Amino acid sequence: MRRSYMLAPHGREVLAAEAARIARTAQEAARRLGLGATAAAGSLGFSDGTVTA
């Protein structure tokens, strides 16, 4: 039997904050490597700290 779960509103907020934190970390790593933050963030599926679908 297949089960589906949904995040509660608070869980969505926590997940969004974590995704933004990861995006900022990726942007800083790219900056330090001289890759350009936009290229690195895009390769991770993030744009301006938000999750893209």
ModelCIF file with pLDDT and N, C-alpha, C, O atoms, coordinates in Angstrom:
data_MODEL
#
_entry.id   MODEL 
#
_entity.id                         1 
_entity.type                       polymer 
_entity.pdbx_number_of_molecules   1 
#
_entity_poly.entity_id                      1 
_entity_poly.type                           'polypeptide(L)' 
_entity_poly.nstd_linkage                   no 
_entity_poly.nstd_monomer                   no 
_entity_poly.pdbx_seq_one_letter_code       MRRSYMLAPHGREVLAAEAARIARTAQEAARRLGLGATAAAGSLGFSDGTVTA 
_entity_poly.pdbx_seq_one_letter_code_can   MRRSYMLAPHGREVLAAEAARIARTAQEAARRLGLGATAAAGSLGFSDGTVTA 
_entity_poly.pdbx_strand_id                 A 
#
loop_
_entity_poly_seq.entity_id 
_entity_poly_seq.num 
_entity_poly_seq.mon_id 
_entity_poly_seq.hetero 
1 1  MET n 
1 2  ARG n 
1 3  ARG n 
1 4  SER n 
1 5  TYR n 
1 6  MET n 
1 7  LEU n 
1 8  ALA n 
1 9  PRO n 
1 10 HIS n 
1 11 GLY n 
1 12 ARG n 
1 13 GLU n 
1 14 VAL n 
1 15 LEU n 
1 16 ALA n 
1 17 ALA n 
1 18 GLU n 
1 19 ALA n 
1 20 ALA n 
1 21 ARG n 
1 22 ILE n 
1 23 ALA n 
1 24 ARG n 
1 25 THR n 
1 26 ALA n 
1 27 GLN n 
1 28 GLU n 
1 29 ALA n 
1 30 ALA n 
1 31 ARG n 
1 32 ARG n 
1 33 LEU n 
1 34 GLY n 
1 35 LEU n 
1 36 GLY n 
1 37 ALA n 
1 38 THR n 
1 39 ALA n 
1 40 ALA n 
1 41 ALA n 
1 42 GLY n 
1 43 SER n 
1 44 LEU n 
1 45 GLY n 
1 46 PHE n 
1 47 SER n 
1 48 ASP n 
1 49 GLY n 
1 50 THR n 
1 51 VAL n 
1 52 THR n 
1 53 ALA n 
#
_struct_asym.id          A 
_struct_asym.entity_id   1 
#
loop_
_ma_qa_metric.id 
_ma_qa_metric.mode 
_ma_qa_metric.name 
_ma_qa_metric.software_group_id 
_ma_qa_metric.type 
1 global pLDDT . pLDDT 
2 local  pLDDT . pLDDT 
#
_ma_qa_metric_global.metric_id      1 
_ma_qa_metric_global.metric_value   80.74 
_ma_qa_metric_global.model_id       1 
_ma_qa_metric_global.ordinal_id     1 
#
loop_
_ma_qa_metric_local.label_asym_id 
_ma_qa_metric_local.label_comp_id 
_ma_qa_metric_local.label_seq_id 
_ma_qa_metric_local.metric_id 
_ma_qa_metric_local.metric_value 
_ma_qa_metric_local.model_id 
_ma_qa_metric_local.ordinal_id 
A MET 1  2 91.00 1 1  
A ARG 2  2 92.00 1 2  
A ARG 3  2 94.00 1 3  
A SER 4  2 94.00 1 4  
A TYR 5  2 92.00 1 5  
A MET 6  2 94.00 1 6  
A LEU 7  2 94.00 1 7  
A ALA 8  2 96.00 1 8  
A PRO 9  2 96.00 1 9  
A HIS 10 2 97.00 1 10 
A GLY 11 2 96.00 1 11 
A ARG 12 2 96.00 1 12 
A GLU 13 2 97.00 1 13 
A VAL 14 2 97.00 1 14 
A LEU 15 2 96.00 1 15 
A ALA 16 2 97.00 1 16 
A ALA 17 2 97.00 1 17 
A GLU 18 2 98.00 1 18 
A ALA 19 2 97.00 1 19 
A ALA 20 2 97.00 1 20 
A ARG 21 2 97.00 1 21 
A ILE 22 2 97.00 1 22 
A ALA 23 2 97.00 1 23 
A ARG 24 2 96.00 1 24 
A THR 25 2 97.00 1 25 
A ALA 26 2 96.00 1 26 
A GLN 27 2 95.00 1 27 
A GLU 28 2 95.00 1 28 
A ALA 29 2 95.00 1 29 
A ALA 30 2 94.00 1 30 
A ARG 31 2 93.00 1 31 
A ARG 32 2 94.00 1 32 
A LEU 33 2 95.00 1 33 
A GLY 34 2 93.00 1 34 
A LEU 35 2 88.00 1 35 
A GLY 36 2 69.00 1 36 
A ALA 37 2 52.00 1 37 
A THR 38 2 58.00 1 38 
A ALA 39 2 58.00 1 39 
A ALA 40 2 52.00 1 40 
A ALA 41 2 53.00 1 41 
A GLY 42 2 57.00 1 42 
A SER 43 2 54.00 1 43 
A LEU 44 2 52.00 1 44 
A GLY 45 2 54.00 1 45 
A PHE 46 2 52.00 1 46 
A SER 47 2 52.00 1 47 
A ASP 48 2 50.00 1 48 
A GLY 49 2 49.00 1 49 
A THR 50 2 49.00 1 50 
A VAL 51 2 49.00 1 51 
A THR 52 2 46.00 1 52 
A ALA 53 2 43.00 1 53 
#
loop_
_atom_site.group_PDB 
_atom_site.id 
_atom_site.type_symbol 
_atom_site.label_atom_id 
_atom_site.label_alt_id 
_atom_site.label_comp_id 
_atom_site.label_asym_id 
_atom_site.label_entity_id 
_atom_site.label_seq_id 
_atom_site.pdbx_PDB_ins_code 
_atom_site.Cartn_x 
_atom_site.Cartn_y 
_atom_site.Cartn_z 
_atom_site.occupancy 
_atom_site.B_iso_or_equiv 
_atom_site.pdbx_formal_charge 
_atom_site.auth_seq_id 
_atom_site.auth_comp_id 
_atom_site.auth_asym_id 
_atom_site.auth_atom_id 
_atom_site.pdbx_PDB_model_num 
ATOM 1   N N  . MET A 1 1  ? 0.835  -1.185 0.000   1.00 91.00 ? 1  MET A N  1 
ATOM 2   C CA . MET A 1 1  ? 0.000  0.000  0.000   1.00 91.00 ? 1  MET A CA 1 
ATOM 3   C C  . MET A 1 1  ? 0.880  1.247  0.000   1.00 91.00 ? 1  MET A C  1 
ATOM 4   O O  . MET A 1 1  ? 1.840  1.333  0.765   1.00 91.00 ? 1  MET A O  1 
ATOM 5   N N  . ARG A 1 2  ? 0.559  2.188  -0.836  1.00 92.00 ? 2  ARG A N  1 
ATOM 6   C CA . ARG A 1 2  ? 1.326  3.420  -0.962  1.00 92.00 ? 2  ARG A CA 1 
ATOM 7   C C  . ARG A 1 2  ? 0.766  4.490  -0.026  1.00 92.00 ? 2  ARG A C  1 
ATOM 8   O O  . ARG A 1 2  ? -0.447 4.682  0.064   1.00 92.00 ? 2  ARG A O  1 
ATOM 9   N N  . ARG A 1 3  ? 1.661  5.175  0.660   1.00 94.00 ? 3  ARG A N  1 
ATOM 10  C CA . ARG A 1 3  ? 1.247  6.255  1.559   1.00 94.00 ? 3  ARG A CA 1 
ATOM 11  C C  . ARG A 1 3  ? 1.820  7.570  1.060   1.00 94.00 ? 3  ARG A C  1 
ATOM 12  O O  . ARG A 1 3  ? 2.936  7.619  0.544   1.00 94.00 ? 3  ARG A O  1 
ATOM 13  N N  . SER A 1 4  ? 1.063  8.609  1.217   1.00 94.00 ? 4  SER A N  1 
ATOM 14  C CA . SER A 1 4  ? 1.516  9.951  0.854   1.00 94.00 ? 4  SER A CA 1 
ATOM 15  C C  . SER A 1 4  ? 1.543  10.812 2.105   1.00 94.00 ? 4  SER A C  1 
ATOM 16  O O  . SER A 1 4  ? 0.692  10.681 2.984   1.00 94.00 ? 4  SER A O  1 
ATOM 17  N N  . TYR A 1 5  ? 2.521  11.683 2.171   1.00 92.00 ? 5  TYR A N  1 
ATOM 18  C CA . TYR A 1 5  ? 2.648  12.593 3.303   1.00 92.00 ? 5  TYR A CA 1 
ATOM 19  C C  . TYR A 1 5  ? 2.802  14.004 2.781   1.00 92.00 ? 5  TYR A C  1 
ATOM 20  O O  . TYR A 1 5  ? 3.318  14.221 1.684   1.00 92.00 ? 5  TYR A O  1 
ATOM 21  N N  . MET A 1 6  ? 2.350  14.962 3.573   1.00 94.00 ? 6  MET A N  1 
ATOM 22  C CA . MET A 1 6  ? 2.515  16.375 3.246   1.00 94.00 ? 6  MET A CA 1 
ATOM 23  C C  . MET A 1 6  ? 3.217  17.061 4.409   1.00 94.00 ? 6  MET A C  1 
ATOM 24  O O  . MET A 1 6  ? 3.055  16.674 5.567   1.00 94.00 ? 6  MET A O  1 
ATOM 25  N N  . LEU A 1 7  ? 3.991  18.073 4.087   1.00 94.00 ? 7  LEU A N  1 
ATOM 26  C CA . LEU A 1 7  ? 4.612  18.862 5.134   1.00 94.00 ? 7  LEU A CA 1 
ATOM 27  C C  . LEU A 1 7  ? 3.573  19.789 5.765   1.00 94.00 ? 7  LEU A C  1 
ATOM 28  O O  . LEU A 1 7  ? 2.724  20.359 5.080   1.00 94.00 ? 7  LEU A O  1 
ATOM 29  N N  . ALA A 1 8  ? 3.662  19.918 7.058   1.00 96.00 ? 8  ALA A N  1 
ATOM 30  C CA . ALA A 1 8  ? 2.835  20.896 7.762   1.00 96.00 ? 8  ALA A CA 1 
ATOM 31  C C  . ALA A 1 8  ? 3.372  22.288 7.413   1.00 96.00 ? 8  ALA A C  1 
ATOM 32  O O  . ALA A 1 8  ? 4.512  22.408 6.965   1.00 96.00 ? 8  ALA A O  1 
ATOM 33  N N  . PRO A 1 9  ? 2.582  23.324 7.608   1.00 96.00 ? 9  PRO A N  1 
ATOM 34  C CA . PRO A 1 9  ? 3.062  24.676 7.287   1.00 96.00 ? 9  PRO A CA 1 
ATOM 35  C C  . PRO A 1 9  ? 4.402  25.009 7.949   1.00 96.00 ? 9  PRO A C  1 
ATOM 36  O O  . PRO A 1 9  ? 5.272  25.595 7.305   1.00 96.00 ? 9  PRO A O  1 
ATOM 37  N N  . HIS A 1 10 ? 4.578  24.652 9.200   1.00 97.00 ? 10 HIS A N  1 
ATOM 38  C CA . HIS A 1 10 ? 5.857  24.930 9.869   1.00 97.00 ? 10 HIS A CA 1 
ATOM 39  C C  . HIS A 1 10 ? 6.998  24.157 9.199   1.00 97.00 ? 10 HIS A C  1 
ATOM 40  O O  . HIS A 1 10 ? 8.098  24.685 9.043   1.00 97.00 ? 10 HIS A O  1 
ATOM 41  N N  . GLY A 1 11 ? 6.739  22.925 8.810   1.00 96.00 ? 11 GLY A N  1 
ATOM 42  C CA . GLY A 1 11 ? 7.753  22.131 8.128   1.00 96.00 ? 11 GLY A CA 1 
ATOM 43  C C  . GLY A 1 11 ? 8.156  22.742 6.802   1.00 96.00 ? 11 GLY A C  1 
ATOM 44  O O  . GLY A 1 11 ? 9.327  22.697 6.423   1.00 96.00 ? 11 GLY A O  1 
ATOM 45  N N  . ARG A 1 12 ? 7.189  23.316 6.090   1.00 96.00 ? 12 ARG A N  1 
ATOM 46  C CA . ARG A 1 12 ? 7.494  23.985 4.820   1.00 96.00 ? 12 ARG A CA 1 
ATOM 47  C C  . ARG A 1 12 ? 8.396  25.194 5.061   1.00 96.00 ? 12 ARG A C  1 
ATOM 48  O O  . ARG A 1 12 ? 9.316  25.454 4.285   1.00 96.00 ? 12 ARG A O  1 
ATOM 49  N N  . GLU A 1 13 ? 8.127  25.932 6.142   1.00 97.00 ? 13 GLU A N  1 
ATOM 50  C CA . GLU A 1 13 ? 8.958  27.089 6.485   1.00 97.00 ? 13 GLU A CA 1 
ATOM 51  C C  . GLU A 1 13 ? 10.380 26.652 6.814   1.00 97.00 ? 13 GLU A C  1 
ATOM 52  O O  . GLU A 1 13 ? 11.346 27.271 6.369   1.00 97.00 ? 13 GLU A O  1 
ATOM 53  N N  . VAL A 1 14 ? 10.503 25.586 7.592   1.00 97.00 ? 14 VAL A N  1 
ATOM 54  C CA . VAL A 1 14 ? 11.816 25.079 7.967   1.00 97.00 ? 14 VAL A CA 1 
ATOM 55  C C  . VAL A 1 14 ? 12.568 24.607 6.728   1.00 97.00 ? 14 VAL A C  1 
ATOM 56  O O  . VAL A 1 14 ? 13.754 24.897 6.573   1.00 97.00 ? 14 VAL A O  1 
ATOM 57  N N  . LEU A 1 15 ? 11.888 23.885 5.848   1.00 96.00 ? 15 LEU A N  1 
ATOM 58  C CA . LEU A 1 15 ? 12.516 23.399 4.621   1.00 96.00 ? 15 LEU A CA 1 
ATOM 59  C C  . LEU A 1 15 ? 12.946 24.553 3.724   1.00 96.00 ? 15 LEU A C  1 
ATOM 60  O O  . LEU A 1 15 ? 14.035 24.515 3.151   1.00 96.00 ? 15 LEU A O  1 
ATOM 61  N N  . ALA A 1 16 ? 12.107 25.579 3.593   1.00 97.00 ? 16 ALA A N  1 
ATOM 62  C CA . ALA A 1 16 ? 12.457 26.743 2.779   1.00 97.00 ? 16 ALA A CA 1 
ATOM 63  C C  . ALA A 1 16 ? 13.678 27.463 3.347   1.00 97.00 ? 16 ALA A C  1 
ATOM 64  O O  . ALA A 1 16 ? 14.548 27.896 2.592   1.00 97.00 ? 16 ALA A O  1 
ATOM 65  N N  . ALA A 1 17 ? 13.747 27.594 4.660   1.00 97.00 ? 17 ALA A N  1 
ATOM 66  C CA . ALA A 1 17 ? 14.899 28.245 5.292   1.00 97.00 ? 17 ALA A CA 1 
ATOM 67  C C  . ALA A 1 17 ? 16.167 27.438 5.059   1.00 97.00 ? 17 ALA A C  1 
ATOM 68  O O  . ALA A 1 17 ? 17.226 28.010 4.800   1.00 97.00 ? 17 ALA A O  1 
ATOM 69  N N  . GLU A 1 18 ? 16.072 26.126 5.147   1.00 98.00 ? 18 GLU A N  1 
ATOM 70  C CA . GLU A 1 18 ? 17.242 25.270 4.921   1.00 98.00 ? 18 GLU A CA 1 
ATOM 71  C C  . GLU A 1 18 ? 17.681 25.340 3.456   1.00 98.00 ? 18 GLU A C  1 
ATOM 72  O O  . GLU A 1 18 ? 18.879 25.378 3.174   1.00 98.00 ? 18 GLU A O  1 
ATOM 73  N N  . ALA A 1 19 ? 16.737 25.356 2.537   1.00 97.00 ? 19 ALA A N  1 
ATOM 74  C CA . ALA A 1 19 ? 17.072 25.474 1.115   1.00 97.00 ? 19 ALA A CA 1 
ATOM 75  C C  . ALA A 1 19 ? 17.775 26.803 0.842   1.00 97.00 ? 19 ALA A C  1 
ATOM 76  O O  . ALA A 1 19 ? 18.733 26.846 0.070   1.00 97.00 ? 19 ALA A O  1 
ATOM 77  N N  . ALA A 1 20 ? 17.315 27.876 1.461   1.00 97.00 ? 20 ALA A N  1 
ATOM 78  C CA . ALA A 1 20 ? 17.953 29.181 1.295   1.00 97.00 ? 20 ALA A CA 1 
ATOM 79  C C  . ALA A 1 20 ? 19.361 29.167 1.874   1.00 97.00 ? 20 ALA A C  1 
ATOM 80  O O  . ALA A 1 20 ? 20.280 29.737 1.287   1.00 97.00 ? 20 ALA A O  1 
ATOM 81  N N  . ARG A 1 21 ? 19.535 28.517 3.027   1.00 97.00 ? 21 ARG A N  1 
ATOM 82  C CA . ARG A 1 21 ? 20.867 28.432 3.642   1.00 97.00 ? 21 ARG A CA 1 
ATOM 83  C C  . ARG A 1 21 ? 21.824 27.675 2.727   1.00 97.00 ? 21 ARG A C  1 
ATOM 84  O O  . ARG A 1 21 ? 22.967 28.092 2.537   1.00 97.00 ? 21 ARG A O  1 
ATOM 85  N N  . ILE A 1 22 ? 21.361 26.571 2.163   1.00 97.00 ? 22 ILE A N  1 
ATOM 86  C CA . ILE A 1 22 ? 22.206 25.781 1.264   1.00 97.00 ? 22 ILE A CA 1 
ATOM 87  C C  . ILE A 1 22 ? 22.561 26.593 0.024   1.00 97.00 ? 22 ILE A C  1 
ATOM 88  O O  . ILE A 1 22 ? 23.698 26.541 -0.444  1.00 97.00 ? 22 ILE A O  1 
ATOM 89  N N  . ALA A 1 23 ? 21.597 27.343 -0.511  1.00 97.00 ? 23 ALA A N  1 
ATOM 90  C CA . ALA A 1 23 ? 21.856 28.171 -1.690  1.00 97.00 ? 23 ALA A CA 1 
ATOM 91  C C  . ALA A 1 23 ? 22.916 29.232 -1.386  1.00 97.00 ? 23 ALA A C  1 
ATOM 92  O O  . ALA A 1 23 ? 23.807 29.472 -2.200  1.00 97.00 ? 23 ALA A O  1 
ATOM 93  N N  . ARG A 1 24 ? 22.817 29.871 -0.206  1.00 96.00 ? 24 ARG A N  1 
ATOM 94  C CA . ARG A 1 24 ? 23.829 30.875 0.168   1.00 96.00 ? 24 ARG A CA 1 
ATOM 95  C C  . ARG A 1 24 ? 25.199 30.237 0.301   1.00 96.00 ? 24 ARG A C  1 
ATOM 96  O O  . ARG A 1 24 ? 26.200 30.823 -0.110  1.00 96.00 ? 24 ARG A O  1 
ATOM 97  N N  . THR A 1 25 ? 25.253 29.040 0.873   1.00 97.00 ? 25 THR A N  1 
ATOM 98  C CA . THR A 1 25 ? 26.525 28.336 1.016   1.00 97.00 ? 25 THR A CA 1 
ATOM 99  C C  . THR A 1 25 ? 27.113 28.024 -0.356  1.00 97.00 ? 25 THR A C  1 
ATOM 100 O O  . THR A 1 25 ? 28.310 28.207 -0.572  1.00 97.00 ? 25 THR A O  1 
ATOM 101 N N  . ALA A 1 26 ? 26.284 27.556 -1.278  1.00 96.00 ? 26 ALA A N  1 
ATOM 102 C CA . ALA A 1 26 ? 26.746 27.246 -2.635  1.00 96.00 ? 26 ALA A CA 1 
ATOM 103 C C  . ALA A 1 26 ? 27.240 28.504 -3.341  1.00 96.00 ? 26 ALA A C  1 
ATOM 104 O O  . ALA A 1 26 ? 28.254 28.467 -4.039  1.00 96.00 ? 26 ALA A O  1 
ATOM 105 N N  . GLN A 1 27 ? 26.528 29.617 -3.164  1.00 95.00 ? 27 GLN A N  1 
ATOM 106 C CA . GLN A 1 27 ? 26.950 30.865 -3.784  1.00 95.00 ? 27 GLN A CA 1 
ATOM 107 C C  . GLN A 1 27 ? 28.298 31.328 -3.244  1.00 95.00 ? 27 GLN A C  1 
ATOM 108 O O  . GLN A 1 27 ? 29.146 31.792 -4.006  1.00 95.00 ? 27 GLN A O  1 
ATOM 109 N N  . GLU A 1 28 ? 28.498 31.207 -1.948  1.00 95.00 ? 28 GLU A N  1 
ATOM 110 C CA . GLU A 1 28 ? 29.780 31.605 -1.347  1.00 95.00 ? 28 GLU A CA 1 
ATOM 111 C C  . GLU A 1 28 ? 30.899 30.688 -1.828  1.00 95.00 ? 28 GLU A C  1 
ATOM 112 O O  . GLU A 1 28 ? 31.998 31.155 -2.129  1.00 95.00 ? 28 GLU A O  1 
ATOM 113 N N  . ALA A 1 29 ? 30.626 29.386 -1.901  1.00 95.00 ? 29 ALA A N  1 
ATOM 114 C CA . ALA A 1 29 ? 31.648 28.453 -2.394  1.00 95.00 ? 29 ALA A CA 1 
ATOM 115 C C  . ALA A 1 29 ? 32.020 28.794 -3.828  1.00 95.00 ? 29 ALA A C  1 
ATOM 116 O O  . ALA A 1 29 ? 33.201 28.789 -4.177  1.00 95.00 ? 29 ALA A O  1 
ATOM 117 N N  . ALA A 1 30 ? 31.036 29.088 -4.659  1.00 94.00 ? 30 ALA A N  1 
ATOM 118 C CA . ALA A 1 30 ? 31.301 29.445 -6.053  1.00 94.00 ? 30 ALA A CA 1 
ATOM 119 C C  . ALA A 1 30 ? 32.100 30.739 -6.137  1.00 94.00 ? 30 ALA A C  1 
ATOM 120 O O  . ALA A 1 30 ? 33.015 30.857 -6.952  1.00 94.00 ? 30 ALA A O  1 
ATOM 121 N N  . ARG A 1 31 ? 31.755 31.705 -5.298  1.00 93.00 ? 31 ARG A N  1 
ATOM 122 C CA . ARG A 1 31 ? 32.500 32.969 -5.282  1.00 93.00 ? 31 ARG A CA 1 
ATOM 123 C C  . ARG A 1 31 ? 33.959 32.727 -4.942  1.00 93.00 ? 31 ARG A C  1 
ATOM 124 O O  . ARG A 1 31 ? 34.853 33.270 -5.590  1.00 93.00 ? 31 ARG A O  1 
ATOM 125 N N  . ARG A 1 32 ? 34.196 31.910 -3.924  1.00 94.00 ? 32 ARG A N  1 
ATOM 126 C CA . ARG A 1 32 ? 35.568 31.629 -3.503  1.00 94.00 ? 32 ARG A CA 1 
ATOM 127 C C  . ARG A 1 32 ? 36.349 30.855 -4.559  1.00 94.00 ? 32 ARG A C  1 
ATOM 128 O O  . ARG A 1 32 ? 37.568 30.996 -4.666  1.00 94.00 ? 32 ARG A O  1 
ATOM 129 N N  . LEU A 1 33 ? 35.651 30.048 -5.328  1.00 95.00 ? 33 LEU A N  1 
ATOM 130 C CA . LEU A 1 33 ? 36.303 29.293 -6.391  1.00 95.00 ? 33 LEU A CA 1 
ATOM 131 C C  . LEU A 1 33 ? 36.420 30.089 -7.685  1.00 95.00 ? 33 LEU A C  1 
ATOM 132 O O  . LEU A 1 33 ? 37.054 29.641 -8.640  1.00 95.00 ? 33 LEU A O  1 
ATOM 133 N N  . GLY A 1 34 ? 35.812 31.263 -7.716  1.00 93.00 ? 34 GLY A N  1 
ATOM 134 C CA . GLY A 1 34 ? 35.846 32.097 -8.901  1.00 93.00 ? 34 GLY A CA 1 
ATOM 135 C C  . GLY A 1 34 ? 34.948 31.588 -10.017 1.00 93.00 ? 34 GLY A C  1 
ATOM 136 O O  . GLY A 1 34 ? 35.200 31.862 -11.190 1.00 93.00 ? 34 GLY A O  1 
ATOM 137 N N  . LEU A 1 35 ? 33.894 30.845 -9.660  1.00 88.00 ? 35 LEU A N  1 
ATOM 138 C CA . LEU A 1 35 ? 33.000 30.271 -10.656 1.00 88.00 ? 35 LEU A CA 1 
ATOM 139 C C  . LEU A 1 35 ? 31.823 31.171 -10.988 1.00 88.00 ? 35 LEU A C  1 
ATOM 140 O O  . LEU A 1 35 ? 31.188 30.988 -12.027 1.00 88.00 ? 35 LEU A O  1 
ATOM 141 N N  . GLY A 1 36 ? 31.523 32.120 -10.148 1.00 69.00 ? 36 GLY A N  1 
ATOM 142 C CA . GLY A 1 36 ? 30.332 32.937 -10.329 1.00 69.00 ? 36 GLY A CA 1 
ATOM 143 C C  . GLY A 1 36 ? 29.180 32.301 -9.588  1.00 69.00 ? 36 GLY A C  1 
ATOM 144 O O  . GLY A 1 36 ? 28.826 31.152 -9.856  1.00 69.00 ? 36 GLY A O  1 
ATOM 145 N N  . ALA A 1 37 ? 28.597 33.021 -8.672  1.00 52.00 ? 37 ALA A N  1 
ATOM 146 C CA . ALA A 1 37 ? 27.549 32.470 -7.807  1.00 52.00 ? 37 ALA A CA 1 
ATOM 147 C C  . ALA A 1 37 ? 26.319 32.032 -8.585  1.00 52.00 ? 37 ALA A C  1 
ATOM 148 O O  . ALA A 1 37 ? 25.688 31.040 -8.219  1.00 52.00 ? 37 ALA A O  1 
ATOM 149 N N  . THR A 1 38 ? 25.962 32.739 -9.641  1.00 58.00 ? 38 THR A N  1 
ATOM 150 C CA . THR A 1 38 ? 24.750 32.402 -10.387 1.00 58.00 ? 38 THR A CA 1 
ATOM 151 C C  . THR A 1 38 ? 24.868 31.024 -11.020 1.00 58.00 ? 38 THR A C  1 
ATOM 152 O O  . THR A 1 38 ? 23.917 30.243 -10.985 1.00 58.00 ? 38 THR A O  1 
ATOM 153 N N  . ALA A 1 39 ? 26.033 30.715 -11.604 1.00 58.00 ? 39 ALA A N  1 
ATOM 154 C CA . ALA A 1 39 ? 26.215 29.417 -12.256 1.00 58.00 ? 39 ALA A CA 1 
ATOM 155 C C  . ALA A 1 39 ? 26.113 28.285 -11.249 1.00 58.00 ? 39 ALA A C  1 
ATOM 156 O O  . ALA A 1 39 ? 25.471 27.270 -11.519 1.00 58.00 ? 39 ALA A O  1 
ATOM 157 N N  . ALA A 1 40 ? 26.733 28.445 -10.101 1.00 52.00 ? 40 ALA A N  1 
ATOM 158 C CA . ALA A 1 40 ? 26.711 27.380 -9.093  1.00 52.00 ? 40 ALA A CA 1 
ATOM 159 C C  . ALA A 1 40 ? 25.311 27.202 -8.514  1.00 52.00 ? 40 ALA A C  1 
ATOM 160 O O  . ALA A 1 40 ? 24.856 26.071 -8.340  1.00 52.00 ? 40 ALA A O  1 
ATOM 161 N N  . ALA A 1 41 ? 24.630 28.292 -8.218  1.00 53.00 ? 41 ALA A N  1 
ATOM 162 C CA . ALA A 1 41 ? 23.288 28.187 -7.648  1.00 53.00 ? 41 ALA A CA 1 
ATOM 163 C C  . ALA A 1 41 ? 22.340 27.537 -8.642  1.00 53.00 ? 41 ALA A C  1 
ATOM 164 O O  . ALA A 1 41 ? 21.504 26.722 -8.253  1.00 53.00 ? 41 ALA A O  1 
ATOM 165 N N  . GLY A 1 42 ? 22.455 27.881 -9.903  1.00 57.00 ? 42 GLY A N  1 
ATOM 166 C CA . GLY A 1 42 ? 21.592 27.288 -10.912 1.00 57.00 ? 42 GLY A CA 1 
ATOM 167 C C  . GLY A 1 42 ? 21.802 25.807 -11.067 1.00 57.00 ? 42 GLY A C  1 
ATOM 168 O O  . GLY A 1 42 ? 20.849 25.067 -11.312 1.00 57.00 ? 42 GLY A O  1 
ATOM 169 N N  . SER A 1 43 ? 23.034 25.358 -10.929 1.00 54.00 ? 43 SER A N  1 
ATOM 170 C CA . SER A 1 43 ? 23.301 23.927 -11.075 1.00 54.00 ? 43 SER A CA 1 
ATOM 171 C C  . SER A 1 43 ? 22.739 23.123 -9.917  1.00 54.00 ? 43 SER A C  1 
ATOM 172 O O  . SER A 1 43 ? 22.557 21.912 -10.043 1.00 54.00 ? 43 SER A O  1 
ATOM 173 N N  . LEU A 1 44 ? 22.464 23.764 -8.799  1.00 52.00 ? 44 LEU A N  1 
ATOM 174 C CA . LEU A 1 44 ? 21.887 23.085 -7.653  1.00 52.00 ? 44 LEU A CA 1 
ATOM 175 C C  . LEU A 1 44 ? 20.371 23.192 -7.633  1.00 52.00 ? 44 LEU A C  1 
ATOM 176 O O  . LEU A 1 44 ? 19.726 22.669 -6.724  1.00 52.00 ? 44 LEU A O  1 
ATOM 177 N N  . GLY A 1 45 ? 19.793 23.863 -8.626  1.00 54.00 ? 45 GLY A N  1 
ATOM 178 C CA . GLY A 1 45 ? 18.349 23.997 -8.669  1.00 54.00 ? 45 GLY A CA 1 
ATOM 179 C C  . GLY A 1 45 ? 17.831 25.169 -7.847  1.00 54.00 ? 45 GLY A C  1 
ATOM 180 O O  . GLY A 1 45 ? 16.641 25.233 -7.536  1.00 54.00 ? 45 GLY A O  1 
ATOM 181 N N  . PHE A 1 46 ? 18.718 26.099 -7.493  1.00 52.00 ? 46 PHE A N  1 
ATOM 182 C CA . PHE A 1 46 ? 18.314 27.247 -6.715  1.00 52.00 ? 46 PHE A CA 1 
ATOM 183 C C  . PHE A 1 46 ? 18.511 28.506 -7.543  1.00 52.00 ? 46 PHE A C  1 
ATOM 184 O O  . PHE A 1 46 ? 19.381 28.570 -8.412  1.00 52.00 ? 46 PHE A O  1 
ATOM 185 N N  . SER A 1 47 ? 17.714 29.470 -7.267  1.00 52.00 ? 47 SER A N  1 
ATOM 186 C CA . SER A 1 47 ? 17.833 30.769 -7.905  1.00 52.00 ? 47 SER A CA 1 
ATOM 187 C C  . SER A 1 47 ? 17.469 31.808 -6.861  1.00 52.00 ? 47 SER A C  1 
ATOM 188 O O  . SER A 1 47 ? 16.338 31.841 -6.375  1.00 52.00 ? 47 SER A O  1 
ATOM 189 N N  . ASP A 1 48 ? 18.426 32.655 -6.518  1.00 50.00 ? 48 ASP A N  1 
ATOM 190 C CA . ASP A 1 48 ? 18.199 33.694 -5.510  1.00 50.00 ? 48 ASP A CA 1 
ATOM 191 C C  . ASP A 1 48 ? 17.709 33.121 -4.189  1.00 50.00 ? 48 ASP A C  1 
ATOM 192 O O  . ASP A 1 48 ? 16.883 33.745 -3.522  1.00 50.00 ? 48 ASP A O  1 
ATOM 193 N N  . GLY A 1 49 ? 18.196 31.952 -3.796  1.00 49.00 ? 49 GLY A N  1 
ATOM 194 C CA . GLY A 1 49 ? 17.877 31.386 -2.495  1.00 49.00 ? 49 GLY A CA 1 
ATOM 195 C C  . GLY A 1 49 ? 16.538 30.683 -2.405  1.00 49.00 ? 49 GLY A C  1 
ATOM 196 O O  . GLY A 1 49 ? 16.104 30.332 -1.308  1.00 49.00 ? 49 GLY A O  1 
ATOM 197 N N  . THR A 1 50 ? 15.870 30.469 -3.531  1.00 49.00 ? 50 THR A N  1 
ATOM 198 C CA . THR A 1 50 ? 14.595 29.766 -3.483  1.00 49.00 ? 50 THR A CA 1 
ATOM 199 C C  . THR A 1 50 ? 14.705 28.458 -4.253  1.00 49.00 ? 50 THR A C  1 
ATOM 200 O O  . THR A 1 50 ? 15.521 28.333 -5.166  1.00 49.00 ? 50 THR A O  1 
ATOM 201 N N  . VAL A 1 51 ? 13.900 27.510 -3.889  1.00 49.00 ? 51 VAL A N  1 
ATOM 202 C CA . VAL A 1 51 ? 13.870 26.229 -4.573  1.00 49.00 ? 51 VAL A CA 1 
ATOM 203 C C  . VAL A 1 51 ? 13.049 26.360 -5.839  1.00 49.00 ? 51 VAL A C  1 
ATOM 204 O O  . VAL A 1 51 ? 11.934 26.883 -5.812  1.00 49.00 ? 51 VAL A O  1 
ATOM 205 N N  . THR A 1 52 ? 13.597 25.886 -6.950  1.00 46.00 ? 52 THR A N  1 
ATOM 206 C CA . THR A 1 52 ? 12.844 25.916 -8.194  1.00 46.00 ? 52 THR A CA 1 
ATOM 207 C C  . THR A 1 52 ? 12.308 24.535 -8.497  1.00 46.00 ? 52 THR A C  1 
ATOM 208 O O  . THR A 1 52 ? 12.960 23.532 -8.209  1.00 46.00 ? 52 THR A O  1 
ATOM 209 N N  . ALA A 1 53 ? 11.137 24.481 -9.071  1.00 43.00 ? 53 ALA A N  1 
ATOM 210 C CA . ALA A 1 53 ? 10.522 23.184 -9.391  1.00 43.00 ? 53 ALA A CA 1 
ATOM 211 C C  . ALA A 1 53 ? 10.507 22.951 -10.875 1.00 43.00 ? 53 ALA A C  1 
ATOM 212 O O  . ALA A 1 53 ? 10.028 21.914 -11.333 1.00 43.00 ? 53 ALA A O  1 
#
